[in-house]
Amino acid sequence: MKSASLLRLALGLIFLTCLPSCGFAFRKAWKEGGYAVPPSGPTIGSGPTKNHLPPGKWEGTWHSDATGHQGTLRCVTSNTINYQGDHEFYYHATWKKILSGSYKAVHTVQKQKDGTYTFKGEHKMPDWAGGLYHYEGTIKGNDFNACYQSAMDRGTYTMKRVVP
């Protein structure tokens, strides 16, 4: 009985020790404050596409309309990764203050005449986490607002640009 309890305690401590290592790549991108990714595909001119969203950091919250769950959310956006206006959005979300995860999603960005950026994209998560997620949102000035939807969940992201 004592050995089983000690084994569970040891495994729990090992698990808790490994949790912080899950976000090393995101923390590096966050520290760099937005990251540059060289565009792929044929070279067209010498500058970014007309849809170029400057790299940056965003901070705020997510909320699930389906479950009522919520948590903190951070995002690091890259510059364009190709000449179609795609950008990598690197998200890091927390649940219940102690669980967290990060993932990258590619979003197609369109700059509107009023200076607002609209974006759409999708990202495949494991089936137990909802499967294929679809994203749609806007970035206007320092405000980032988006909706997400999957087979198991739907909700919103609300963030503000982190200004150095």
Contacts in CASP RR format, 6 or more apart in sequence:
PFRMAT RR
TARGET T0000
AUTHOR 0000-0000-0000
METHOD contacts of the structure
MODEL  1
MKSASLLRLALGLIFLTCLPSCGFAFRKAWKEGGYAVPPSGPTIGSGPTK
NHLPPGKWEGTWHSDATGHQGTLRCVTSNTINYQGDHEFYYHATWKKILS
GSYKAVHTVQKQKDGTYTFKGEHKMPDWAGGLYHYEGTIKGNDFNACYQS
AMDRGTYTMKRVVP
19 98 0 8 1.000
19 100 0 8 1.000
22 100 0 8 1.000
22 101 0 8 1.000
22 102 0 8 1.000
23 92 0 8 1.000
23 100 0 8 1.000
23 101 0 8 1.000
23 102 0 8 1.000
25 102 0 8 1.000
26 74 0 8 1.000
26 76 0 8 1.000
26 90 0 8 1.000
26 92 0 8 1.000
26 102 0 8 1.000
29 35 0 8 1.000
29 76 0 8 1.000
29 90 0 8 1.000
30 57 0 8 1.000
30 74 0 8 1.000
30 76 0 8 1.000
30 92 0 8 1.000
32 76 0 8 1.000
33 55 0 8 1.000
33 56 0 8 1.000
33 57 0 8 1.000
33 76 0 8 1.000
33 162 0 8 1.000
34 55 0 8 1.000
34 56 0 8 1.000
34 57 0 8 1.000
34 76 0 8 1.000
34 77 0 8 1.000
34 78 0 8 1.000
35 55 0 8 1.000
35 76 0 8 1.000
35 78 0 8 1.000
35 79 0 8 1.000
35 90 0 8 1.000
36 55 0 8 1.000
36 78 0 8 1.000
36 79 0 8 1.000
37 78 0 8 1.000
37 79 0 8 1.000
37 80 0 8 1.000
37 81 0 8 1.000
37 88 0 8 1.000
39 48 0 8 1.000
39 80 0 8 1.000
39 81 0 8 1.000
39 82 0 8 1.000
39 83 0 8 1.000
40 81 0 8 1.000
40 82 0 8 1.000
41 82 0 8 1.000
41 83 0 8 1.000
42 83 0 8 1.000
44 83 0 8 1.000
48 79 0 8 1.000
48 80 0 8 1.000
49 80 0 8 1.000
49 83 0 8 1.000
49 84 0 8 1.000
49 85 0 8 1.000
50 111 0 8 1.000
51 80 0 8 1.000
51 85 0 8 1.000
51 109 0 8 1.000
51 110 0 8 1.000
51 111 0 8 1.000
51 117 0 8 1.000
52 79 0 8 1.000
52 80 0 8 1.000
52 85 0 8 1.000
52 111 0 8 1.000
53 77 0 8 1.000
53 79 0 8 1.000
53 80 0 8 1.000
53 87 0 8 1.000
53 109 0 8 1.000
53 111 0 8 1.000
53 117 0 8 1.000
53 119 0 8 1.000
53 139 0 8 1.000
54 79 0 8 1.000
55 76 0 8 1.000
55 77 0 8 1.000
55 78 0 8 1.000
55 79 0 8 1.000
56 76 0 8 1.000
56 77 0 8 1.000
56 161 0 8 1.000
56 162 0 8 1.000
57 74 0 8 1.000
57 75 0 8 1.000
57 76 0 8 1.000
57 77 0 8 1.000
57 161 0 8 1.000
57 162 0 8 1.000
58 74 0 8 1.000
58 75 0 8 1.000
58 76 0 8 1.000
58 77 0 8 1.000
58 144 0 8 1.000
58 159 0 8 1.000
58 160 0 8 1.000
58 161 0 8 1.000
58 162 0 8 1.000
59 72 0 8 1.000
59 73 0 8 1.000
59 74 0 8 1.000
59 75 0 8 1.000
59 159 0 8 1.000
59 160 0 8 1.000
59 162 0 8 1.000
60 72 0 8 1.000
60 73 0 8 1.000
60 74 0 8 1.000
60 157 0 8 1.000
60 158 0 8 1.000
60 159 0 8 1.000
60 160 0 8 1.000
61 70 0 8 1.000
61 71 0 8 1.000
61 72 0 8 1.000
61 73 0 8 1.000
61 157 0 8 1.000
61 158 0 8 1.000
61 159 0 8 1.000
62 70 0 8 1.000
62 71 0 8 1.000
62 72 0 8 1.000
62 73 0 8 1.000
62 93 0 8 1.000
62 155 0 8 1.000
62 156 0 8 1.000
62 157 0 8 1.000
62 158 0 8 1.000
63 69 0 8 1.000
63 70 0 8 1.000
63 71 0 8 1.000
63 155 0 8 1.000
63 156 0 8 1.000
63 158 0 8 1.000
64 70 0 8 1.000
64 153 0 8 1.000
64 154 0 8 1.000
64 155 0 8 1.000
65 154 0 8 1.000
65 155 0 8 1.000
65 156 0 8 1.000
66 152 0 8 1.000
66 153 0 8 1.000
66 154 0 8 1.000
66 155 0 8 1.000
67 153 0 8 1.000
69 95 0 8 1.000
71 93 0 8 1.000
71 94 0 8 1.000
71 95 0 8 1.000
71 97 0 8 1.000
72 93 0 8 1.000
72 94 0 8 1.000
73 91 0 8 1.000
73 92 0 8 1.000
73 93 0 8 1.000
73 94 0 8 1.000
73 157 0 8 1.000
73 159 0 8 1.000
74 91 0 8 1.000
74 92 0 8 1.000
74 93 0 8 1.000
74 159 0 8 1.000
75 89 0 8 1.000
75 90 0 8 1.000
75 91 0 8 1.000
75 92 0 8 1.000
75 144 0 8 1.000
75 157 0 8 1.000
75 159 0 8 1.000
76 89 0 8 1.000
76 90 0 8 1.000
77 87 0 8 1.000
77 88 0 8 1.000
77 89 0 8 1.000
77 90 0 8 1.000
78 87 0 8 1.000
78 88 0 8 1.000
78 89 0 8 1.000
78 90 0 8 1.000
79 87 0 8 1.000
80 86 0 8 1.000
80 87 0 8 1.000
80 109 0 8 1.000
81 87 0 8 1.000
81 88 0 8 1.000
81 106 0 8 1.000
84 108 0 8 1.000
85 108 0 8 1.000
85 109 0 8 1.000
85 110 0 8 1.000
86 106 0 8 1.000
86 107 0 8 1.000
86 108 0 8 1.000
86 109 0 8 1.000
87 106 0 8 1.000
87 107 0 8 1.000
87 109 0 8 1.000
87 119 0 8 1.000
88 104 0 8 1.000
88 105 0 8 1.000
88 106 0 8 1.000
89 104 0 8 1.000
89 105 0 8 1.000
89 106 0 8 1.000
89 107 0 8 1.000
89 119 0 8 1.000
90 102 0 8 1.000
90 103 0 8 1.000
90 104 0 8 1.000
91 102 0 8 1.000
91 103 0 8 1.000
91 104 0 8 1.000
91 105 0 8 1.000
92 100 0 8 1.000
92 101 0 8 1.000
92 102 0 8 1.000
93 100 0 8 1.000
93 101 0 8 1.000
93 102 0 8 1.000
94 100 0 8 1.000
94 101 0 8 1.000
103 123 0 8 1.000
103 125 0 8 1.000
104 123 0 8 1.000
105 121 0 8 1.000
105 122 0 8 1.000
105 123 0 8 1.000
105 133 0 8 1.000
105 135 0 8 1.000
106 121 0 8 1.000
106 123 0 8 1.000
107 119 0 8 1.000
107 120 0 8 1.000
107 121 0 8 1.000
107 135 0 8 1.000
108 119 0 8 1.000
108 120 0 8 1.000
108 121 0 8 1.000
109 117 0 8 1.000
109 118 0 8 1.000
109 119 0 8 1.000
110 117 0 8 1.000
110 118 0 8 1.000
110 119 0 8 1.000
111 117 0 8 1.000
112 118 0 8 1.000
115 140 0 8 1.000
116 138 0 8 1.000
116 139 0 8 1.000
116 140 0 8 1.000
116 141 0 8 1.000
117 138 0 8 1.000
117 139 0 8 1.000
117 140 0 8 1.000
118 136 0 8 1.000
118 137 0 8 1.000
118 138 0 8 1.000
119 135 0 8 1.000
119 136 0 8 1.000
119 137 0 8 1.000
119 138 0 8 1.000
119 139 0 8 1.000
119 146 0 8 1.000
120 134 0 8 1.000
120 135 0 8 1.000
120 136 0 8 1.000
120 137 0 8 1.000
121 134 0 8 1.000
121 135 0 8 1.000
121 136 0 8 1.000
122 132 0 8 1.000
122 133 0 8 1.000
122 134 0 8 1.000
122 135 0 8 1.000
123 132 0 8 1.000
123 133 0 8 1.000
123 135 0 8 1.000
124 131 0 8 1.000
124 132 0 8 1.000
124 133 0 8 1.000
125 131 0 8 1.000
125 132 0 8 1.000
125 133 0 8 1.000
125 150 0 8 1.000
129 152 0 8 1.000
130 150 0 8 1.000
130 151 0 8 1.000
130 152 0 8 1.000
130 153 0 8 1.000
131 150 0 8 1.000
131 151 0 8 1.000
131 152 0 8 1.000
132 150 0 8 1.000
132 151 0 8 1.000
133 148 0 8 1.000
133 149 0 8 1.000
133 150 0 8 1.000
134 148 0 8 1.000
134 149 0 8 1.000
134 150 0 8 1.000
135 146 0 8 1.000
135 147 0 8 1.000
135 148 0 8 1.000
136 146 0 8 1.000
136 147 0 8 1.000
137 145 0 8 1.000
137 146 0 8 1.000
137 147 0 8 1.000
138 144 0 8 1.000
138 145 0 8 1.000
138 146 0 8 1.000
139 145 0 8 1.000
141 161 0 8 1.000
142 160 0 8 1.000
142 161 0 8 1.000
142 163 0 8 1.000
143 159 0 8 1.000
143 160 0 8 1.000
143 161 0 8 1.000
144 157 0 8 1.000
144 158 0 8 1.000
144 159 0 8 1.000
144 160 0 8 1.000
144 161 0 8 1.000
145 156 0 8 1.000
145 157 0 8 1.000
145 158 0 8 1.000
145 159 0 8 1.000
146 156 0 8 1.000
146 157 0 8 1.000
147 154 0 8 1.000
147 155 0 8 1.000
147 156 0 8 1.000
147 157 0 8 1.000
148 154 0 8 1.000
148 155 0 8 1.000
148 156 0 8 1.000
148 157 0 8 1.000
149 155 0 8 1.000
END
